[in-house]
């Protein structure tokens, strides 16, 4: 049976071509994608394209964009075998994380990709990223089910779980890293799947459930030596603030100044949520490992374990949108729902 893939161009470097007269980069018509990448014809798939109008620079991505993208995926879910989302790299990890929480019961691949160089340039990484993403989105397992059943990011020969990924290089073709979870697949002469790392739906045939009520009353606070009391108190006293992602040192440690701990405790005692994640690229939060971590537990912080900041933030957006009671959100933030926690 002919595989059907929907290509969704939201914006980003991959969809740019250089105007021969002005030499400026501008988006090309993705409905004519096979003209730019004729290799796609060799697949034998039905590849349809849909483009945002206007396209968006990924630096301008916001929750309204995620709601629109999730709606497009939901509206086309029953008509395609897989989806490839072309997206700018700057906020790709945020968007992939958001989709992983907004699309409940997902059983088909949603693969984000992009490029560091425009697809119209001779040395572009865009063609390989696009071609491999489409092949991965169309792949089936031995039972005829999609080989990939989750939201992913594909870049420079590696497929990662989307909500485990962060951008770490602005100049190298290998722009993304998944420090706490192995690649789902590596693409070389052959595609080698890491079967034990792949998500498998416990039950198939469930309806896709969309979560588009997002509550963005969340702040990210990164501690640093010399952080001031007025700064911390200003953030925690922000009107309407319901939750904070606190980026701490190492395995979840922070300064032990009484004013700092008092400010955190006052926020949590008033019903606010503080999720403790590490500033480190790799590793996990363990608030019982050191005394300076345990004092955060005593102040009422929630352990974010090895979630990325991108995953913690977008998961809070979704949970706060679902539940008005912060106690429920605080309980659910620690429970893995789409592979974001080890």
ABEGO torsion letter per residue (X at the ends): XBBBBBBBBAEEAAABBBBAAAGBBBBBBAAAAAAABAAAAAAGBBBBBBBBOBBBBAAABBAAAAAAAAAAAAAAAAABABBBBBBBAAAAAAAAAAAAAABBGBABBBBBBBBABBAABAABAAAAAAAAAAAAAABBBAAGBBABABBBBBBGGBBBBAAABBBABAABABABBBAABBBABBBBABBBBBAAABBBBABBGBBBBBBABBBABBBBBBBBBGBBAAAAAAAAABBGBABBBBBBBEAGBBBABAAAAAAAAAAAAAGBBBBBBBABABEBBBAAABAAAAAAAAAGBBBAEABBAAAAAAAAAAAAAABABAAAAAAAAABBAAGABX
